[in-house]
């Protein structure tokens, strides 16, 4: 019987998700990476293989805010929405990166929606 570790299982989930979704210049992929302490998001154009914009909880204006990791994740979502608006992007494809859609990952999505991005 084959056993898989938590990271191998998450990696397989990521591969399944990436096989189904891809970003373009008009509708980039909003990729989320969640570490134990921080959260990072990128707008990626998979056709050209370039990152259009990025935001993380390590940015100065977000680090200066007091609050929980979930509250800061919502601020990261709002920050990426602002950067997307500056680039003229309104629609994105959400890539949860193999994480469950709750907690900090959901907070990023909610913040991005509040900022005006459409999924």
C-alpha positions in Angstrom: 0.0 0.0 0.0 1.4 3.3 -1.0 1.5 6.1 1.5 1.9 9.7 0.6 3.0 12.5 2.8 1.0 15.7 3.2 3.4 17.6 0.8 3.2 15.0 -1.9 -0.6 14.9 -1.7 -0.7 18.7 -1.9 1.7 18.6 -4.9 -0.6 16.2 -6.7 -3.6 18.4 -6.0 -1.6 21.4 -7.5 -0.8 19.4 -10.6 -4.5 18.5 -11.1 -5.6 22.2 -10.7 -2.9 23.4 -13.1 -3.9 20.9 -15.7 -7.4 22.5 -15.8 -6.7 26.3 -15.4 -4.3 28.7 -17.2 -3.9 32.4 -17.3 -3.7 34.7 -20.2 -2.7 38.4 -20.6 -6.4 39.5 -20.4 -7.4 37.0 -17.7 -4.3 36.0 -15.7 -4.0 33.3 -13.0 -4.1 34.6 -9.4 -1.8 32.1 -7.8 -1.7 31.8 -4.0 1.2 30.5 -1.9 0.7 30.1 1.8 3.6 29.5 4.1 3.4 29.1 7.9 4.0 32.8 8.5 3.2 34.7 5.3 1.1 34.6 2.2 2.2 35.5 -1.4 0.0 36.1 -4.5 1.0 36.6 -8.1 -0.8 37.5 -11.3 0.6 35.1 -13.9 0.3 35.1 -17.7 0.9 31.5 -18.5 1.0 32.1 -22.3 4.1 34.3 -22.0 5.3 32.7 -18.7 5.6 36.0 -16.9 4.5 37.4 -13.6 2.4 40.6 -14.2 2.1 41.6 -10.5 2.8 40.3 -7.1 1.9 41.1 -3.5 2.7 39.5 -0.2 2.2 40.0 3.6 5.9 41.1 3.8 5.2 44.4 2.1 5.8 47.4 4.3 2.3 48.8 4.4 0.8 45.3 5.3 3.5 44.5 7.8 2.8 47.8 9.6 -0.8 46.8 10.1 -1.7 45.0 13.3 -3.9 42.0 13.1 -4.1 38.3 12.6 -2.6 36.4 9.6 -6.1 36.1 8.2 -6.7 39.9 8.4 -3.3 40.5 6.7 -4.3 38.0 4.0 -7.3 40.1 3.2 -5.1 43.1 2.9 -2.8 41.2 0.5 -5.9 40.4 -1.7 -6.8 44.1 -1.7 -3.2 45.0 -2.6 -3.1 42.6 -5.6 -6.5 44.0 -6.8 -5.1 47.5 -6.7 -2.1 46.4 -8.7 -4.3 44.6 -11.2 -6.5 47.7 -11.7 -3.4 49.7 -12.5 -2.5 47.2 -15.2 -6.1 47.3 -16.5 -7.0 43.8 -15.4 -10.5 43.1 -14.0 -10.9 39.3 -14.5 -8.7 36.6 -13.1 -8.6 32.8 -12.7 -8.1 31.8 -9.0 -5.5 29.2 -8.3 -5.6 28.1 -4.6 -2.3 26.3 -4.9 -3.5 23.0 -3.5 -4.7 24.6 -0.3 -8.2 24.2 0.9 -10.4 27.2 0.1 -10.9 28.5 3.7 -9.1 30.6 6.2 -6.2 32.7 4.7 -6.7 31.5 1.1 -10.4 32.5 1.3 -9.4 35.8 2.9 -7.2 36.6 -0.1 -10.0 35.9 -2.5 -12.5 38.0 -0.5 -10.0 40.9 -0.4 -9.4 40.7 -4.1 -13.1 40.6 -4.8 -13.6 43.7 -2.6 -10.8 45.4 -4.5 -12.8 44.9 -7.7 -11.4 41.7 -9.3 -13.9 39.2 -10.8 -13.2 35.5 -10.6 
